[in-house]
Each structure stands twice: as C-alpha cells, then as structure tokens.
Amino acid sequence: MTRGEILAIIYNSSISGLLFNALGHLWRTQMIEELRSDEIVRKCGGRFKLAALIQHRLRELIIDGARPLVEREGRSDLEVVIAEIMEDKISADYSTTGYEMEYPVGS
C-alpha cells in the first residue's frame, strides 16, 4: 500500500478532517513501516476496512479518551493504533453483519 493510497482512503472518509490532521505531521516526517506491508491490510480484510478501523480507534483515543492497549513509549496516537492492530489487540467486529473475512487474522 502506498502513501498516496492511504492518504486518499483517509481523506475521503467520514471523519477525514480529524484523521487527516492527526496523520499529516507524521507522514510529512516519516511513514509508519507497518503501513508499507500488506500484512496489516490482510488482518483487517482490506484497505477500506483498515482505514475504518484506524478512524474508529483514533476517535476512541483522541475524543473519547480511551486508554491505549499497548505501551505508548513516546508513540503518536496513530502509531499506537497500528501497534494495537499488529499485536491483535483490536480488530473490526463483523459478527452482527454476517461478513466473513477472506483471510482471517492469523492466517
């Protein structure tokens, strides 16, 4: 996934202003390494589901004041969310929709 693809998905989303502002500084300085691989995309079931999960969790952290599920260790909110996804601490719950991921987490 390229930087441009990620930015396009996020910019066109429902809470794009909040997320775009949170990500802007980070992407101007460096790209999060995990976002360069397709592993995180597979974990979430696709790029759009990944963007939705990131947005949802960022809103929980920034607006709702939720506690991170991983150690912050000086990381930005976005970096914390990516770490939570990569460590399988969070995932999208599709049980109420009947959706089944083509490549479930851990496959």
N, C-alpha and C positions, 0 to 999 in steps of 0.2 A: 504494500500500500504506500503510495507516495504522499508526500507532504501536501501537495495540491489536492489530492483526492480527499484526504482527511479534512482539510480546511473547507472544501466545497460541501461535504456532508454536514459538517458542523454549522457552517454559515447558513445553510438552507433549513435548519431545524427550528423547532418551535421556540426554544429559549436560546436562540443563537446569540443574542447580544451578550448575555451573561457569560456563556461558554466561550464565545469568541474573544471577549475581553480577558478572561482568565487564561486562555491559551496563547494569546497574541505575544506577550512578552517572552514566554517560554520558547515558542517556536522561532522568535527572532534571534534568540541566543543559541539554542540547541534543540535538536529533535530527540524525543524520548526513543531510546533504542528499541524498546518492545513494540512500538508502533510501526517499525520498519519491517517486522516479520509478519507472516500470515498466521502464526500460531494464535495470536490474540483474536484475530478475525474468526478463526475456526471455533475458538472457545465460546464465542458469543453467537455463532450461527450466521454471521455475515457482517458486512461493514455498517449497514444501517442499524442493525441491532446493537452493534458495538457502540455507535455514536449515541443511540438512545440510552444505553446503559450508562455510558460515561456522563451524559447530561443529567440523568436521574440521580446518580450518586453524587455528582458535583453539587446539585441543588440541595441534597440532603446535608452535605458537609458545609457548604457556604451559607445557605439561607436558613436551613432548619437546625444547624448547629450539631449535627450528628458527630459522634466520635469516630475517628479512623479505626479500621480493623487491623491495621498494620502499624508498626512504629513509624512516626513521621520522619525522624532522622534528618531534619532540615529540608525535606522534600516539599514541593509545591502541592496544592490540592490535586492537580491533575496527575502528578507523579504518584501520589498516594492511591488514587483511584486505579491507575494502571497496575500498581503493585497488588492491590486487592483482587483485581481480575486475574492477574497472572498466578497468584497464590490460591486461587479458587475460593476466596473469602466471599465474593459476591458473584452473582450470575443473574440473568434475566429469568423470571419465573413465567413459564408459558403454560403451566398446568391448567389454568382456567380457560385457555383458548383452544386447547387440544393440539397445539402446534408441537411437532416433534423435530428436534434439531437433526439435521442430516449427519453432522459429525458431533456427537455429544461430548461434553467436557471429559477429557482424559482419554479420548480415542486417538 
